[in-house]
Structures are given as structure tokens and as C-alpha cells.
Amino acid sequence: MKEHIVIVGSVALDSITTPFGKINRGVGGSSVYSSLAASFFSPVAIIGVVGADFPGGFLAKLNKKGINTDGIKREPGKTFFWRGKYSWDISTAISLDTQLNVFEKFDPSVPEYLRASKHLFLANIDPVLQKKVLKQMKPRKSGGFTALDTMNFWIEHKREKVKEVIKKIDVLLLNDGEARELFEMPNLSRAGKSALGMGPRAVIIKKGEHGALLFTRAAHFSAPSYPLENVVDPTGCGDCFGGGLTGFLAKTDDVSEWNVRKAMIYGSAIASHNAEGFGLEVLKKISIVDVERRFNEFKSIREF
Ligand code: AMP
């Protein structure tokens, strides 16, 4: 049995409105999107919490996809709730309501048998929880990585805590607006350098429908975007990118710059599929064959 990639992040009920339709209290959350994406490559274990209103049976569906949910607690309160809206600028979510609910008092506990896992993805959630999970993991002897994603909500509410965890990780993921906001500078190359100065060996800045940038101390890479014609709901694309990327890195156990480039394309391939349907609709039905097909299309986009 291969080792799990451990993912902590939100498990949510999302109400989403886009110019193409609506979804009311559908299951979402950063750890759900990212674990489904990572599961194309690697066994996954989620750490998180749900409330009494979380649909029974959903965790069993994750289990069927090889996702371990032993680290998900069920508490008496309400599940994390997010209401978001997209206008014609479909790549930018407008957060209308964020209710942390059971996440407010959540004290994560990584099951003992998962603490030796070498691969950790701190997906978007309170940086204090990200740090608690990181602290419970056993020191890695060789290989492996810790990756981290965050969002404007946490940069605005817990900026210093976000910075504290960034100092302890290997791969940082941010979107362009968040990188500008966190480092208080408009130029992304400078923001990328500032992030590298804090410790990570790879910094990836996601630019929504315009691809993603990779900064390492030695190199710079620009991943192309996929020319999607039917974006209906981009919710979770950032998480799919992060999950696909980290799942592939875990599978290959290789965080060399060349492999991170490849992982970025896998992340982009899954994210582009995800945007073609509402909520988890597409992720539930695509297979690794669809992901590989789009990966190869990405390759041909970049050739000249
Ligand atoms: P994204 O990949 O950025 O589109 O992430 C969308 C997911 O992030 C949704 O399913 C939300 O439930 C979740 N989300 C929204 N706000 C937060 C937050 N402050 N912390 C953690 N997760 C969030």
C-alpha cells in the first residue's frame, strides 16, 4: 500500500451563484476539491470537521474513491458554510458570507498511523489549524514535502499567522491577488521572490484563467492556461490545482523543479475540467484518462 498524502482544509456546504446557474448548500470545501483531485494519483487522507447538517453518506462516497476520512470529526454544530458569487469576470469569486461554524473550535487530530506520512498539503483553512496539523506530523527522514495554500480571508484576518506557517513549508501556492495582498506589492515576480525569501523552495502563483507561474531560487516557469469555452462554475479550481499538483508530487516523490512543472500541468488539467460543471459535478465523474488527455493537450499548447 502506498503512503497517504495528508490534506487538511475546509469541508463545506457552499451556496454559489454564477451567470449560468446556482447551487444551494452543495458539498464543497478546499479539502474536498483538493482530495478528489489528488486521488487521481495517490491515496489521500483528509483531516477536518463536519457538523450535524452534513449529508450522511458523502464521506462513504469519498472512501469509495480511496480517500481516507478517519481524520474527519462530526460535531453537533453546523458545517462550515460559504456563499460565493461570480459575475462575468468569472475567475474572481466574491465571498458574500463565510461561517466557520464547527471549524471555529476545531482541534485537529491526525490519526497516529498517518503521522509518519511524508506528504502533507495544508489546503486553505485557518493558518492556526494548518500549523497544528503540521506540528503533529513526524519529522521526515527523506523525500516528501509540505505544501500550503491560503486565501484573502485568512490574509486579512490572520496575516502574521499565515506568514508564520509559510516559513515552515516547501511549496507555497497563492493566487495573484493574494500574493499582491500578502506581500503588499503589485509586481508578481517581486512577490514571488519575497515568498522564496521566507523559506519555501517553490512558490506557485495561480492566475486563474491565465495559467500559473513557478518561482524557485534557480528558475522561473510559466504554465499555460487551457482555452476553456464553457466555464460554468470555477469554485474549487484553485483547490483542484493544489490537489492535482500535490497528488502527483506525492506519487512521484520528487519535488525537483522539472517535476513541479509537470505537476502544475496536471493541476491545471484537473482544474480546467472542474470549471466545466457546478460544484463537484465534474470531479465525481471524470477519470485519469480524461486528465491524461487534457495533460497532453496542454503539452501541445506550449510547443512552438
Ligand atoms: P477555490 O479553489 O479558491 O475556488 O475554493 C473554493 C472553496 O473554498 C469553496 O468550496 C469554499 O467552501 C472554500 N472556502 C471559502 N472560503 C474559505 C475560507 N475562508 N477558508 C477555507 N475554505 C474556504
py3Dmol code that shows the C-alpha trace and the ligand (Angstrom):
import py3Dmol

protein = """\
ATOM      1  CA  MET A   1       0.000   0.000   0.000  1.00  0.00           C
ATOM      2  CA  LYS A   2       1.368   3.411  -0.975  1.00  0.00           C
ATOM      3  CA  GLU A   3       1.642   6.139   1.626  1.00  0.00           C
ATOM      4  CA  HIS A   4      -1.188   8.664   2.013  1.00  0.00           C
ATOM      5  CA  ILE A   5      -0.928  12.328   1.257  1.00  0.00           C
ATOM      6  CA  VAL A   6      -2.486  14.034   4.282  1.00  0.00           C
ATOM      7  CA  ILE A   7      -4.706  17.016   3.459  1.00  0.00           C
ATOM      8  CA  VAL A   8      -6.223  19.458   5.937  1.00  0.00           C
ATOM      9  CA  GLY A   9      -8.692  22.071   4.741  1.00  0.00           C
ATOM     10  CA  SER A  10     -12.312  23.114   4.802  1.00  0.00           C
ATOM     11  CA  VAL A  11     -15.170  20.645   4.371  1.00  0.00           C
ATOM     12  CA  ALA A  12     -18.053  22.900   3.457  1.00  0.00           C
ATOM     13  CA  LEU A  13     -21.579  23.495   2.337  1.00  0.00           C
ATOM     14  CA  ASP A  14     -21.431  26.038  -0.484  1.00  0.00           C
ATOM     15  CA  SER A  15     -24.121  28.256  -1.997  1.00  0.00           C
ATOM     16  CA  ILE A  16     -22.830  29.513  -5.314  1.00  0.00           C
ATOM     17  CA  THR A  17     -24.241  31.825  -7.965  1.00  0.00           C
ATOM     18  CA  THR A  18     -22.636  32.286 -11.381  1.00  0.00           C
ATOM     19  CA  PRO A  19     -24.091  33.852 -14.541  1.00  0.00           C
ATOM     20  CA  PHE A  20     -25.004  30.288 -15.594  1.00  0.00           C
ATOM     21  CA  GLY A  21     -26.876  28.992 -12.558  1.00  0.00           C
ATOM     22  CA  LYS A  22     -26.967  28.391  -8.812  1.00  0.00           C
ATOM     23  CA  ILE A  23     -26.250  25.693  -6.295  1.00  0.00           C
ATOM     24  CA  ASN A  24     -27.657  25.724  -2.761  1.00  0.00           C
ATOM     25  CA  ARG A  25     -25.703  24.170   0.122  1.00  0.00           C
ATOM     26  CA  GLY A  26     -23.804  21.722  -2.062  1.00  0.00           C
ATOM     27  CA  VAL A  27     -20.828  19.888  -0.573  1.00  0.00           C
ATOM     28  CA  GLY A  28     -17.544  21.679  -1.229  1.00  0.00           C
ATOM     29  CA  GLY A  29     -14.577  22.999   0.684  1.00  0.00           C
ATOM     30  CA  SER A  30     -10.884  23.171  -0.052  1.00  0.00           C
ATOM     31  CA  SER A  31     -10.076  19.692   1.281  1.00  0.00           C
ATOM     32  CA  VAL A  32     -12.917  18.036  -0.638  1.00  0.00           C
ATOM     33  CA  TYR A  33     -11.944  19.525  -4.007  1.00  0.00           C
ATOM     34  CA  SER A  34      -8.236  19.011  -3.395  1.00  0.00           C
ATOM     35  CA  SER A  35      -8.533  15.444  -2.139  1.00  0.00           C
ATOM     36  CA  LEU A  36     -10.676  14.389  -5.100  1.00  0.00           C
ATOM     37  CA  ALA A  37      -8.049  15.917  -7.402  1.00  0.00           C
ATOM     38  CA  ALA A  38      -5.119  14.330  -5.516  1.00  0.00           C
ATOM     39  CA  SER A  39      -6.833  10.939  -5.531  1.00  0.00           C
ATOM     40  CA  PHE A  40      -6.196  10.597  -9.279  1.00  0.00           C
ATOM     41  CA  PHE A  41      -2.561   9.972  -8.329  1.00  0.00           C
ATOM     42  CA  SER A  42      -2.184   8.975  -4.712  1.00  0.00           C
ATOM     43  CA  PRO A  43      -4.066   7.627  -1.675  1.00  0.00           C
ATOM     44  CA  VAL A  44      -5.380  10.599   0.313  1.00  0.00           C
ATOM     45  CA  ALA A  45      -6.373  11.147   3.950  1.00  0.00           C
ATOM     46  CA  ILE A  46      -8.396  14.232   4.966  1.00  0.00           C
ATOM     47  CA  ILE A  47      -8.258  15.949   8.358  1.00  0.00           C
ATOM     48  CA  GLY A  48     -11.285  18.144   9.057  1.00  0.00           C
ATOM     49  CA  VAL A  49     -14.647  18.548  10.745  1.00  0.00           C
ATOM     50  CA  VAL A  50     -18.295  18.500   9.674  1.00  0.00           C
ATOM     51  CA  GLY A  51     -21.483  19.445  11.522  1.00  0.00           C
ATOM     52  CA  ALA A  52     -24.713  17.570  12.181  1.00  0.00           C
ATOM     53  CA  ASP A  53     -26.205  19.046   8.961  1.00  0.00           C
ATOM     54  CA  PHE A  54     -23.552  17.434   6.716  1.00  0.00           C
ATOM     55  CA  PRO A  55     -25.160  14.928   4.315  1.00  0.00           C
ATOM     56  CA  GLY A  56     -24.842  11.390   5.621  1.00  0.00           C
ATOM     57  CA  GLY A  57     -23.253   9.128   3.066  1.00  0.00           C
ATOM     58  CA  PHE A  58     -20.957  11.718   1.479  1.00  0.00           C
ATOM     59  CA  LEU A  59     -17.898  10.536   3.386  1.00  0.00           C
ATOM     60  CA  ALA A  60     -18.620   6.954   2.258  1.00  0.00           C
ATOM     61  CA  LYS A  61     -18.534   8.240  -1.344  1.00  0.00           C
ATOM     62  CA  LEU A  62     -15.084   9.713  -0.690  1.00  0.00           C
ATOM     63  CA  ASN A  63     -13.982   6.388   0.820  1.00  0.00           C
ATOM     64  CA  LYS A  64     -15.040   4.637  -2.388  1.00  0.00           C
ATOM     65  CA  LYS A  65     -12.607   6.883  -4.254  1.00  0.00           C
ATOM     66  CA  GLY A  66      -9.783   5.742  -1.983  1.00  0.00           C
ATOM     67  CA  ILE A  67      -9.974   8.822   0.273  1.00  0.00           C
ATOM     68  CA  ASN A  68      -9.479   8.069   3.952  1.00  0.00           C
ATOM     69  CA  THR A  69     -11.778  10.103   6.227  1.00  0.00           C
ATOM     70  CA  ASP A  70     -10.684   8.736   9.641  1.00  0.00           C
ATOM     71  CA  GLY A  71      -9.410  12.254  10.447  1.00  0.00           C
ATOM     72  CA  ILE A  72     -12.813  13.908   9.869  1.00  0.00           C
ATOM     73  CA  LYS A  73     -14.745  14.558  13.070  1.00  0.00           C
ATOM     74  CA  ARG A  74     -18.508  15.056  13.209  1.00  0.00           C
ATOM     75  CA  GLU A  75     -19.578  17.668  15.771  1.00  0.00           C
ATOM     76  CA  PRO A  76     -23.071  18.721  16.914  1.00  0.00           C
ATOM     77  CA  GLY A  77     -22.953  22.246  15.351  1.00  0.00           C
ATOM     78  CA  LYS A  78     -23.257  23.439  11.755  1.00  0.00           C
ATOM     79  CA  THR A  79     -20.870  22.638   8.908  1.00  0.00           C
ATOM     80  CA  PHE A  80     -18.582  25.417   7.562  1.00  0.00           C
ATOM     81  CA  PHE A  81     -20.706  27.474   5.159  1.00  0.00           C
ATOM     82  CA  TRP A  82     -19.571  29.657   2.256  1.00  0.00           C
ATOM     83  CA  ARG A  83     -21.712  31.767  -0.051  1.00  0.00           C
ATOM     84  CA  GLY A  84     -19.951  32.997  -3.172  1.00  0.00           C
ATOM     85  CA  LYS A  85     -20.841  34.753  -6.375  1.00  0.00           C
ATOM     86  CA  TYR A  86     -19.161  35.205  -9.739  1.00  0.00           C
ATOM     87  CA  SER A  87     -20.074  37.881 -12.255  1.00  0.00           C
ATOM     88  CA  TRP A  88     -18.943  37.953 -15.881  1.00  0.00           C
ATOM     89  CA  ASP A  89     -15.342  38.188 -14.637  1.00  0.00           C
ATOM     90  CA  ILE A  90     -15.749  34.520 -13.891  1.00  0.00           C
ATOM     91  CA  SER A  91     -12.270  33.947 -12.476  1.00  0.00           C
ATOM     92  CA  THR A  92     -12.779  36.085  -9.353  1.00  0.00           C
ATOM     93  CA  ALA A  93     -15.035  34.845  -6.560  1.00  0.00           C
ATOM     94  CA  ILE A  94     -16.866  37.402  -4.474  1.00  0.00           C
ATOM     95  CA  SER A  95     -17.277  35.974  -0.950  1.00  0.00           C
ATOM     96  CA  LEU A  96     -20.681  37.048   0.354  1.00  0.00           C
ATOM     97  CA  ASP A  97     -20.748  35.022   3.571  1.00  0.00           C
ATOM     98  CA  THR A  98     -18.235  32.852   5.429  1.00  0.00           C
ATOM     99  CA  GLN A  99     -19.485  30.983   8.516  1.00  0.00           C
ATOM    100  CA  LEU A 100     -16.711  28.994  10.171  1.00  0.00           C
ATOM    101  CA  ASN A 101     -19.211  27.170  12.427  1.00  0.00           C
ATOM    102  CA  VAL A 102     -17.696  23.845  13.619  1.00  0.00           C
ATOM    103  CA  PHE A 103     -14.263  24.942  12.348  1.00  0.00           C
ATOM    104  CA  GLU A 104     -14.227  27.732  14.935  1.00  0.00           C
ATOM    105  CA  LYS A 105     -13.456  25.352  17.819  1.00  0.00           C
ATOM    106  CA  PHE A 106     -11.934  22.537  15.790  1.00  0.00           C
ATOM    107  CA  ASP A 107      -8.892  20.928  17.358  1.00  0.00           C
ATOM    108  CA  PRO A 108      -7.435  18.738  14.604  1.00  0.00           C
ATOM    109  CA  SER A 109      -6.014  15.364  15.442  1.00  0.00           C
ATOM    110  CA  VAL A 110      -4.082  13.428  12.831  1.00  0.00           C
ATOM    111  CA  PRO A 111      -4.638   9.685  13.427  1.00  0.00           C
ATOM    112  CA  GLU A 112      -1.427   8.202  14.841  1.00  0.00           C
ATOM    113  CA  TYR A 113      -0.856   5.872  11.855  1.00  0.00           C
ATOM    114  CA  LEU A 114      -0.912   8.850   9.432  1.00  0.00           C
ATOM    115  CA  ARG A 115       1.613  10.984  11.316  1.00  0.00           C
ATOM    116  CA  ALA A 116       4.587   9.396   9.572  1.00  0.00           C
ATOM    117  CA  SER A 117       3.241  10.320   6.101  1.00  0.00           C
ATOM    118  CA  LYS A 118       5.861  12.205   4.104  1.00  0.00           C
ATOM    119  CA  HIS A 119       3.436  14.256   2.033  1.00  0.00           C
ATOM    120  CA  LEU A 120       1.308  16.992   3.546  1.00  0.00           C
ATOM    121  CA  PHE A 121      -0.963  19.520   1.881  1.00  0.00           C
ATOM    122  CA  LEU A 122      -2.181  22.327   4.137  1.00  0.00           C
ATOM    123  CA  ALA A 123      -5.090  23.380   1.935  1.00  0.00           C
ATOM    124  CA  ASN A 124      -6.958  26.614   2.500  1.00  0.00           C
ATOM    125  CA  ILE A 125      -8.147  26.910   6.130  1.00  0.00           C
ATOM    126  CA  ASP A 126      -7.242  28.841   9.298  1.00  0.00           C
ATOM    127  CA  PRO A 127      -3.411  29.074   9.454  1.00  0.00           C
ATOM    128  CA  VAL A 128      -3.556  28.186  13.160  1.00  0.00           C
ATOM    129  CA  LEU A 129      -5.108  24.814  12.227  1.00  0.00           C
ATOM    130  CA  GLN A 130      -2.580  24.360   9.419  1.00  0.00           C
ATOM    131  CA  LYS A 131       0.217  24.822  11.947  1.00  0.00           C
ATOM    132  CA  LYS A 132      -1.358  22.431  14.471  1.00  0.00           C
ATOM    133  CA  VAL A 133      -1.567  19.688  11.831  1.00  0.00           C
ATOM    134  CA  LEU A 134       1.991  20.333  10.687  1.00  0.00           C
ATOM    135  CA  LYS A 135       3.224  20.040  14.280  1.00  0.00           C
ATOM    136  CA  GLN A 136       1.589  16.621  14.723  1.00  0.00           C
ATOM    137  CA  MET A 137       3.422  15.117  11.754  1.00  0.00           C
ATOM    138  CA  LYS A 138       6.614  13.152  12.461  1.00  0.00           C
ATOM    139  CA  PRO A 139       9.848  14.655  11.082  1.00  0.00           C
ATOM    140  CA  ARG A 140      10.558  13.358   7.584  1.00  0.00           C
ATOM    141  CA  LYS A 141      13.689  11.266   7.160  1.00  0.00           C
ATOM    142  CA  SER A 142      13.997  11.689   3.399  1.00  0.00           C
ATOM    143  CA  GLY A 143      11.899  12.945   0.499  1.00  0.00           C
ATOM    144  CA  GLY A 144       8.371  14.242   0.873  1.00  0.00           C
ATOM    145  CA  PHE A 145       7.125  17.815   1.164  1.00  0.00           C
ATOM    146  CA  THR A 146       4.707  20.173   2.854  1.00  0.00           C
ATOM    147  CA  ALA A 147       2.661  22.394   0.548  1.00  0.00           C
ATOM    148  CA  LEU A 148       0.371  25.226   1.632  1.00  0.00           C
ATOM    149  CA  ASP A 149      -2.477  27.186   0.091  1.00  0.00           C
ATOM    150  CA  THR A 150      -4.393  30.081   1.631  1.00  0.00           C
ATOM    151  CA  MET A 151      -6.785  32.847   0.604  1.00  0.00           C
ATOM    152  CA  ASN A 152      -7.552  36.537   1.078  1.00  0.00           C
ATOM    153  CA  PHE A 153      -9.917  35.816   4.022  1.00  0.00           C
ATOM    154  CA  TRP A 154      -7.022  34.469   6.113  1.00  0.00           C
ATOM    155  CA  ILE A 155      -4.517  37.054   4.849  1.00  0.00           C
ATOM    156  CA  GLU A 156      -6.939  39.758   6.001  1.00  0.00           C
ATOM    157  CA  HIS A 157      -7.858  38.149   9.346  1.00  0.00           C
ATOM    158  CA  LYS A 158      -4.607  36.374  10.353  1.00  0.00           C
ATOM    159  CA  ARG A 159      -1.779  37.815   8.247  1.00  0.00           C
ATOM    160  CA  GLU A 160       1.015  37.143  10.771  1.00  0.00           C
ATOM    161  CA  LYS A 161      -0.161  33.563  11.381  1.00  0.00           C
ATOM    162  CA  VAL A 162      -0.180  32.924   7.618  1.00  0.00           C
ATOM    163  CA  LYS A 163       3.407  34.197   7.430  1.00  0.00           C
ATOM    164  CA  GLU A 164       4.453  32.007  10.366  1.00  0.00           C
ATOM    165  CA  VAL A 165       3.354  28.787   8.609  1.00  0.00           C
ATOM    166  CA  ILE A 166       4.836  29.835   5.262  1.00  0.00           C
ATOM    167  CA  LYS A 167       8.248  29.809   6.981  1.00  0.00           C
ATOM    168  CA  LYS A 168       7.845  26.084   7.681  1.00  0.00           C
ATOM    169  CA  ILE A 169       6.786  24.720   4.308  1.00  0.00           C
ATOM    170  CA  ASP A 170       8.370  23.661   0.990  1.00  0.00           C
ATOM    171  CA  VAL A 171       5.821  24.611  -1.673  1.00  0.00           C
ATOM    172  CA  LEU A 172       3.637  27.725  -1.454  1.00  0.00           C
ATOM    173  CA  LEU A 173       0.506  28.214  -3.564  1.00  0.00           C
ATOM    174  CA  LEU A 174      -1.258  31.575  -3.811  1.00  0.00           C
ATOM    175  CA  ASN A 175      -3.351  33.265  -6.415  1.00  0.00           C
ATOM    176  CA  ASP A 176      -2.130  36.514  -7.971  1.00  0.00           C
ATOM    177  CA  GLY A 177      -4.393  38.815  -5.927  1.00  0.00           C
ATOM    178  CA  GLU A 178      -3.425  37.049  -2.698  1.00  0.00           C
ATOM    179  CA  ALA A 179       0.309  37.271  -3.476  1.00  0.00           C
ATOM    180  CA  ARG A 180      -0.038  41.035  -4.059  1.00  0.00           C
ATOM    181  CA  GLU A 181      -2.049  41.418  -0.860  1.00  0.00           C
ATOM    182  CA  LEU A 182       0.239  39.303   1.335  1.00  0.00           C
ATOM    183  CA  PHE A 183       3.477  40.929   0.208  1.00  0.00           C
ATOM    184  CA  GLU A 184       1.957  44.380  -0.389  1.00  0.00           C
ATOM    185  CA  MET A 185       3.446  44.758  -3.858  1.00  0.00           C
ATOM    186  CA  PRO A 186       1.837  44.821  -7.308  1.00  0.00           C
ATOM    187  CA  ASN A 187       4.632  43.005  -9.164  1.00  0.00           C
ATOM    188  CA  LEU A 188       4.279  39.210  -9.111  1.00  0.00           C
ATOM    189  CA  SER A 189       7.967  38.446  -9.762  1.00  0.00           C
ATOM    190  CA  ARG A 190       8.911  40.536  -6.743  1.00  0.00           C
ATOM    191  CA  ALA A 191       6.147  38.970  -4.650  1.00  0.00           C
ATOM    192  CA  GLY A 192       7.411  35.505  -5.706  1.00  0.00           C
ATOM    193  CA  LYS A 193      10.956  36.443  -4.638  1.00  0.00           C
ATOM    194  CA  SER A 194       9.728  37.772  -1.309  1.00  0.00           C
ATOM    195  CA  ALA A 195       7.915  34.491  -0.719  1.00  0.00           C
ATOM    196  CA  LEU A 196      11.050  32.470  -1.569  1.00  0.00           C
ATOM    197  CA  GLY A 197      12.960  34.607   0.934  1.00  0.00           C
ATOM    198  CA  MET A 198      10.692  33.268   3.688  1.00  0.00           C
ATOM    199  CA  GLY A 199      11.776  29.651   3.180  1.00  0.00           C
ATOM    200  CA  PRO A 200       9.738  27.693   0.592  1.00  0.00           C
ATOM    201  CA  ARG A 201      11.788  26.195  -2.211  1.00  0.00           C
ATOM    202  CA  ALA A 202       8.993  26.603  -4.750  1.00  0.00           C
ATOM    203  CA  VAL A 203       6.396  29.368  -4.977  1.00  0.00           C
ATOM    204  CA  ILE A 204       3.484  28.986  -7.364  1.00  0.00           C
ATOM    205  CA  ILE A 205       1.275  31.937  -8.223  1.00  0.00           C
ATOM    206  CA  LYS A 206      -2.037  30.907  -9.801  1.00  0.00           C
ATOM    207  CA  LYS A 207      -3.514  33.349 -12.288  1.00  0.00           C
ATOM    208  CA  GLY A 208      -6.967  31.827 -12.799  1.00  0.00           C
ATOM    209  CA  GLU A 209      -7.802  31.576 -16.481  1.00  0.00           C
ATOM    210  CA  HIS A 210      -4.304  32.868 -17.373  1.00  0.00           C
ATOM    211  CA  GLY A 211      -2.229  29.930 -16.133  1.00  0.00           C
ATOM    212  CA  ALA A 212       0.278  29.853 -13.287  1.00  0.00           C
ATOM    213  CA  LEU A 213       3.833  30.964 -12.507  1.00  0.00           C
ATOM    214  CA  LEU A 214       6.531  28.984 -10.733  1.00  0.00           C
ATOM    215  CA  PHE A 215       9.410  30.654  -8.917  1.00  0.00           C
ATOM    216  CA  THR A 216      12.357  28.741  -7.481  1.00  0.00           C
ATOM    217  CA  ARG A 217      15.737  30.157  -6.486  1.00  0.00           C
ATOM    218  CA  ALA A 218      17.200  28.960  -9.810  1.00  0.00           C
ATOM    219  CA  ALA A 219      14.388  29.292 -12.307  1.00  0.00           C
ATOM    220  CA  HIS A 220      11.090  30.680 -13.453  1.00  0.00           C
ATOM    221  CA  PHE A 221       8.372  28.821 -15.357  1.00  0.00           C
ATOM    222  CA  SER A 222       5.069  29.957 -16.780  1.00  0.00           C
ATOM    223  CA  ALA A 223       2.366  27.281 -17.165  1.00  0.00           C
ATOM    224  CA  PRO A 224      -0.154  27.963 -19.929  1.00  0.00           C
ATOM    225  CA  SER A 225      -3.883  28.124 -19.417  1.00  0.00           C
ATOM    226  CA  TYR A 226      -6.371  25.886 -21.198  1.00  0.00           C
ATOM    227  CA  PRO A 227      -8.676  27.703 -23.653  1.00  0.00           C
ATOM    228  CA  LEU A 228     -11.923  26.605 -21.983  1.00  0.00           C
ATOM    229  CA  GLU A 229     -15.048  27.729 -23.761  1.00  0.00           C
ATOM    230  CA  ASN A 230     -17.685  26.645 -21.279  1.00  0.00           C
ATOM    231  CA  VAL A 231     -16.745  27.780 -17.794  1.00  0.00           C
ATOM    232  CA  VAL A 232     -19.859  27.405 -15.684  1.00  0.00           C
ATOM    233  CA  ASP A 233     -18.516  27.420 -12.104  1.00  0.00           C
ATOM    234  CA  PRO A 234     -14.851  27.940 -11.179  1.00  0.00           C
ATOM    235  CA  THR A 235     -15.414  27.153  -7.479  1.00  0.00           C
ATOM    236  CA  GLY A 236     -12.702  24.810  -6.292  1.00  0.00           C
ATOM    237  CA  CYS A 237     -10.385  25.322  -9.268  1.00  0.00           C
ATOM    238  CA  GLY A 238      -7.603  26.601  -7.010  1.00  0.00           C
ATOM    239  CA  ASP A 239      -8.055  23.575  -4.753  1.00  0.00           C
ATOM    240  CA  CYS A 240      -8.139  21.169  -7.707  1.00  0.00           C
ATOM    241  CA  PHE A 241      -4.913  22.731  -8.932  1.00  0.00           C
ATOM    242  CA  GLY A 242      -3.329  22.290  -5.488  1.00  0.00           C
ATOM    243  CA  GLY A 243      -4.683  18.764  -5.030  1.00  0.00           C
ATOM    244  CA  GLY A 244      -3.668  17.602  -8.504  1.00  0.00           C
ATOM    245  CA  LEU A 245      -0.226  19.144  -8.100  1.00  0.00           C
ATOM    246  CA  THR A 246       0.468  17.697  -4.654  1.00  0.00           C
ATOM    247  CA  GLY A 247      -1.078  14.312  -5.522  1.00  0.00           C
ATOM    248  CA  PHE A 248       1.279  13.998  -8.467  1.00  0.00           C
ATOM    249  CA  LEU A 249       4.286  15.128  -6.389  1.00  0.00           C
ATOM    250  CA  ALA A 250       3.368  12.537  -3.747  1.00  0.00           C
ATOM    251  CA  LYS A 251       3.003   9.773  -6.319  1.00  0.00           C
ATOM    252  CA  THR A 252       6.403  10.536  -7.845  1.00  0.00           C
ATOM    253  CA  ASP A 253       8.032  11.554  -4.517  1.00  0.00           C
ATOM    254  CA  ASP A 254      10.031  14.112  -6.493  1.00  0.00           C
ATOM    255  CA  VAL A 255       9.960  17.855  -5.798  1.00  0.00           C
ATOM    256  CA  SER A 256      12.607  18.738  -8.378  1.00  0.00           C
ATOM    257  CA  GLU A 257      11.829  21.828 -10.417  1.00  0.00           C
ATOM    258  CA  TRP A 258      11.162  19.811 -13.560  1.00  0.00           C
ATOM    259  CA  ASN A 259       8.674  17.578 -11.794  1.00  0.00           C
ATOM    260  CA  VAL A 260       6.914  20.567 -10.193  1.00  0.00           C
ATOM    261  CA  ARG A 261       6.429  21.951 -13.732  1.00  0.00           C
ATOM    262  CA  LYS A 262       4.753  18.716 -14.747  1.00  0.00           C
ATOM    263  CA  ALA A 263       2.673  18.674 -11.563  1.00  0.00           C
ATOM    264  CA  MET A 264       1.448  22.204 -12.361  1.00  0.00           C
ATOM    265  CA  ILE A 265       0.124  20.982 -15.700  1.00  0.00           C
ATOM    266  CA  TYR A 266      -1.674  18.059 -14.051  1.00  0.00           C
ATOM    267  CA  GLY A 267      -3.174  20.512 -11.526  1.00  0.00           C
ATOM    268  CA  SER A 268      -4.274  22.803 -14.367  1.00  0.00           C
ATOM    269  CA  ALA A 269      -5.770  19.900 -16.323  1.00  0.00           C
ATOM    270  CA  ILE A 270      -7.972  18.876 -13.378  1.00  0.00           C
ATOM    271  CA  ALA A 271      -8.904  22.489 -12.546  1.00  0.00           C
ATOM    272  CA  SER A 272      -9.987  23.134 -16.131  1.00  0.00           C
ATOM    273  CA  HIS A 273     -12.251  20.078 -16.072  1.00  0.00           C
ATOM    274  CA  ASN A 274     -13.715  21.194 -12.745  1.00  0.00           C
ATOM    275  CA  ALA A 275     -14.789  24.596 -14.111  1.00  0.00           C
ATOM    276  CA  GLU A 276     -16.983  22.914 -16.718  1.00  0.00           C
ATOM    277  CA  GLY A 277     -19.659  21.905 -14.209  1.00  0.00           C
ATOM    278  CA  PHE A 278     -21.286  23.129 -10.978  1.00  0.00           C
ATOM    279  CA  GLY A 279     -19.782  22.227  -7.605  1.00  0.00           C
ATOM    280  CA  LEU A 280     -18.334  18.705  -7.577  1.00  0.00           C
ATOM    281  CA  GLU A 281     -20.355  17.566 -10.596  1.00  0.00           C
ATOM    282  CA  VAL A 282     -17.379  17.045 -12.943  1.00  0.00           C
ATOM    283  CA  LEU A 283     -14.868  15.768 -10.382  1.00  0.00           C
ATOM    284  CA  LYS A 284     -17.255  12.982  -9.457  1.00  0.00           C
ATOM    285  CA  LYS A 285     -17.376  11.608 -12.965  1.00  0.00           C
ATOM    286  CA  ILE A 286     -14.034  12.158 -14.740  1.00  0.00           C
ATOM    287  CA  SER A 287     -11.254   9.576 -14.700  1.00  0.00           C
ATOM    288  CA  ILE A 288      -7.472   9.635 -15.004  1.00  0.00           C
ATOM    289  CA  VAL A 289      -7.945   9.005 -18.747  1.00  0.00           C
ATOM    290  CA  ASP A 290      -9.654  12.423 -19.088  1.00  0.00           C
ATOM    291  CA  VAL A 291      -6.918  14.022 -17.010  1.00  0.00           C
ATOM    292  CA  GLU A 292      -4.130  12.480 -19.137  1.00  0.00           C
ATOM    293  CA  ARG A 293      -5.884  13.545 -22.346  1.00  0.00           C
ATOM    294  CA  ARG A 294      -6.022  17.144 -21.212  1.00  0.00           C
ATOM    295  CA  PHE A 295      -2.420  16.979 -19.925  1.00  0.00           C
ATOM    296  CA  ASN A 296      -1.353  16.071 -23.471  1.00  0.00           C
ATOM    297  CA  GLU A 297      -3.419  18.906 -24.928  1.00  0.00           C
ATOM    298  CA  PHE A 298      -1.603  21.293 -22.572  1.00  0.00           C
ATOM    299  CA  LYS A 299       1.697  19.986 -23.902  1.00  0.00           C
ATOM    300  CA  SER A 300       0.734  20.797 -27.463  1.00  0.00           C
ATOM    301  CA  ILE A 301      -0.476  24.295 -26.484  1.00  0.00           C
ATOM    302  CA  ARG A 302       3.008  25.155 -25.258  1.00  0.00           C
ATOM    303  CA  GLU A 303       5.003  23.805 -28.215  1.00  0.00           C
ATOM    304  CA  PHE A 304       6.395  26.257 -30.741  1.00  0.00           C
TER     305      PHE A 304
END
"""
ligand_1 = """\
23
AMP
P -11.301 27.931 -4.640
O -10.443 26.801 -5.080
O -10.491 29.104 -4.216
O -12.389 28.274 -5.613
O -12.019 27.429 -3.298
C -13.402 27.244 -3.167
C -13.705 26.562 -1.853
O -13.113 27.279 -0.781
C -15.201 26.522 -1.560
O -15.663 25.199 -1.670
C -15.350 27.074 -0.138
O -16.097 26.255 0.701
C -13.929 27.179 0.374
N -13.680 28.388 1.181
C -14.202 29.633 1.004
N -13.755 30.475 1.930
C -12.916 29.756 2.735
C -12.125 30.064 3.892
N -12.102 31.297 4.416
N -11.385 29.068 4.427
C -11.403 27.838 3.909
N -12.122 27.479 2.833
C -12.871 28.416 2.244
"""
view = py3Dmol.view(width=600, height=400)
view.addModel(protein, "pdb")
view.setStyle({"model": 0}, {"cartoon": {"style": "trace"}})
view.addModel(ligand_1, "xyz")
view.setStyle({"model": 1}, {"stick": {}})
view.zoomTo()
view.show()
